[in-house]
């Protein structure tokens, strides 16, 4: 019989506790203010009568600016993410300790990125604040709010996707300060990914059919947590065209290595339901390969036309 959600939480709690200890031993303390070039700042117009923002205040490439805004707005929705995982995982025991620690670490990311963007005048602060208000008012809702394994599978993929996006955004800026900041943020995201990846690895040993179904469902419906940002489709396309985060990276650098870590293709402990889910997952990966190849062809054709 499949395990119910309470049983899954109870069975996995020792794994949460051991991985929490591992995480705390590896996590490095860092301070957002140390990554911001404060001496470059100057007062904006408004109450203090400074200089209005101008598009030429910063030399950042437009696509890097777009990616930074998307990354920041995604981080801004942290209250919604906290609500979702605290509701599902609980606020007691090892699960609760992890929920609060994860939230505290994630909170640094938005602080540091916003301070960098504001001080360097890389974005219009009024437009950024309006976008933050709109995005946070829309909130975030888990696609599988009552499914522990689906949620763990999602965040295992999503944390790795976010790590890659932050690192590539840093490189795209051409600014050593921004690259150093986003590399630091990405390091946090990597540790978070490892935590969730290890947790679902244990879930595969505990309930292989349920874990396989969760992974298959999440892979099929995966979207980034910032997908409801206003104009996200247009922004995501420009980010993909620049090679910051595209379908190829999603398939080959996010999904494929995590699936290998869980040994999904060679497991012998799945039953009929798990095998059915695995066949669906294999079909999804083949379809993503075809989509990624088509996108790469179109991107290359676009580059050729540009030349």
N, C-alpha and C positions, 0 to 999 in steps of 0.2 A: 504494500500500500504506500502511496506517496506520503511523504512527511508533510504535516501542516506547518504553517508559518511559525507558530510558537515553538514547535519542536526543532525547526531549523535554527531559530535564534538560540535556543538553549544548547543545541549540539555544537554550534559554531563558536559559542562564547569563549571556550578555552583557546581556540585558534585566534580569536580577536585579541585576547589578553597577551598571548605570546608574541603576536605581531605588533601589538602596541608597544611592548617592551623593546622589540627590535627597532621599531620606528624611533622611539625616544632616544635610543642609543646612537642612532645614525644622524638624526636631525640636528642641524647646526643653527644656533641662534644667530639671527641677523636683524639689522635695523633699517627700515625703509629710508630714513633720512640720510643715511650714508651713501645712498645711490642716486641722490638728486643734486645737480649742480646749482645750488642755491645762489651763488654769486652771479649767475646769468639772469636772475629774475629782476623784474621791474613792475611797478604798479600799473594796473589796468585802469581804464576809464571807469567812471561810475562815482560812487560815494567819495573815493579818495582822489579823484581828479587826475588819474594817470593817463597813459597812452592807450588808445583803442587797439584791439587786436587787428592785425593785417595778415593776409595770406602769405606775404613774403617775410614775415617775422622768423620763419624757420626754413631751413633748406631740406627738410625731410622729404623724400620722394612721396608722391601722393598715395601710392599703394601702401607704403609703410604707415603713413598716417591713418589710412582706412583700417588697416589691420590692428593698429594700436587702439583705435576707437572701439572696434568690435571686441577685442580682447578685454578692454577695460569695462565696457558695458556688460559683458558676460560676467566678469568678476563682481560687478555691482549688485547682481541679483543674489548675492550670498544669503540674505535673510530668507529668501524663498527656498534655497537649497537646504539651509539648516532646518527649516521647518519640515521639509520632506523627509530628510534622513532621521531627524529626531523623532518624528511621528512613527516612522517605520521601524527603526532600530531600537528606540527607547532611549531614556536618559539615565538609566541606572547601570551599574556594573561596568564591565569592560566596554560594552557597546556604547554606553553613555559617555564614558571617558573619551573614547575615540571621537565621537560626534563633536564634542566641544573642542578637543584639541585640533581636529581637522578644520573646524570653523575658524579658530583663532589663527591658524597658520594661513588659511586662505584669505583672511581679512587683510593681511599685509600686502597682498598683491595689488588690490585696488588702490590702497593708500599710496604705494610707491609709484605705480604707473600714472595715477592722476597728478601727483606732485611733479613728476618729471614733465608731463605734457603741459602743465600750467606754467611751471617755471621757465621752460624753454620756449614757450609760446608756440608750441607745435600745432595746437588746435584752437579753434574759436571757443573760449570758455563758456560763452552764453549758449551756443549751439550744443556743446557737450552736456551742459547741465539740463537743457531741455530734453535731450535724448535720454539722459539718465532717468528723468522723471517719467517719461513715456514708457521706457522699458521696465522700470521697477513697478509701475502701476499695473502692467500686464502680468508681472510675476512669472513664476515657473511652476509647472505641474509635472510630476513624474508620470510617465506613460504607464507604469506598472506600480501604482501606489501601494498595493497590498501584496506584492511579490518580492520577498527578500532576495532570492537568487537572481531574478531579472534586474533588480536594482544594483546588486553588486556587480553583475556582468557589465551593466551599462557604465558604471563609474570606472571599472577597470579599463575599458576602451577609451572613455572620455578623458580620463586623466592623462593617458598617453597622447591622445590627440592634442590636448591642450599644451602639453610639454613641447611637442613638435611645433605647434603654431607659435608659441612664445619664442622659441629659439630661432626659428626662421624669420619671424618678424624683427627680432633684434638685428639679425644679419642684414635684413633688407633696409634698415634705417641708415646704414653707413655711418652711424654715430657710435663710437666705442663706449660711451656712457650708457646709451640705451641698450646696447648689446650686452654689457655687463649686468645691467639691471634685469633684463629679461632672461638671461642665463641663470641668474639667481632664482627667479620665479620658477623657471622650468625645473630647477633642481628639486624644489618643493613638490611640484606636480609629479615628478618621477617617483619620489618616495611614496606619495599617495597612491600612484598606480601600483607599485609593488605590494603595498598593503592589501588593496582590493584584489589584485591578481592572486596573491597567496590565499586569500580567503576563499575565492571561488575554486582554487585548486583543491582545497580541503572539501568544499561542497561536492566536487566531482567524486571524491572518494566516499562521501557520505550518501549522496543521492544522485548517481550518475545520469539517470534518465531525466530527472527534473533539471539538473544543471545543463544538460545538453539542450533541452527545450528552451531554457532561459537564454542561453547563448544564441541559439538560432533565432528566436523572436527578436532579441535586441539587435542582432546584426541586420536583420531584415528591415527594421524600422528606425535604425540609428539616425539621429540628428543631433547636432551640437546644441548645448544648452542655451546658446544665444540666438537660436534660429528664429525666435520671435522678435528680434531687434528690427526696428523699422528699416525697410530697405535691405534686409539681410541678403536676399537673393542676389541683388546687384553687387553688393559688397563682397559676398562670397565668391562670385565669379571673378572679380578683379583680383582677389587674393589667390584664387586658383590659377589664373593666367600668369601671375607673377611667380608661381611655384612655391608660395608660402605654405599653402595647404590645399591639396587637390585629391582627386579620387585615387590616383596612384599611391600617394603617401598613405591615404586612409586604408587602402587594401593591403599594401605591402609592408608598411612600417607600423601600422596600428593593429589591424585585425590579425594578419598572418602570424606575427611573432607571438602574440598572446595566445592564439589558438594552438600554436606549437607547444608553448609552455604547458598548456593544459592537456597536451597529448590527445586532442580530440579525434585525430584521424586514425590513431592506432589503438585506441582503448578497446579492451575486450570485455569490459564489465557492464556495457550497456545492454538493455533489453530491447524489445521490439519498438517501444515508444522512443527510446533513445536513438535507435538506429534510424527510425523514420526522420527524427529531427536532424541527425547527422547528414542524411542524404539531402535534405532541404538546405542545410548549411553549405554543403559542397556546391550545390547548384547556385546559391547566392554568390559564393566566391568566384565561380566561373562567370557569372553575369557581371560582377564588379570588374573582373579582368577585362571583359569586352568593353564595358563603359569607359574604363580608364584608358584603354588603347584608343578608342574613338576620340576621347577628349584630347589626348596627346597629339593625335593626327591633326585635329582642328586647330590646336594651339600652334603647332609647327607651321601649318598653312597660314595662319594669321601672322606669324613672325615673318614668313617669306614675303607676304604682301606688304608688310611694313618696311622691309628692306628695299 
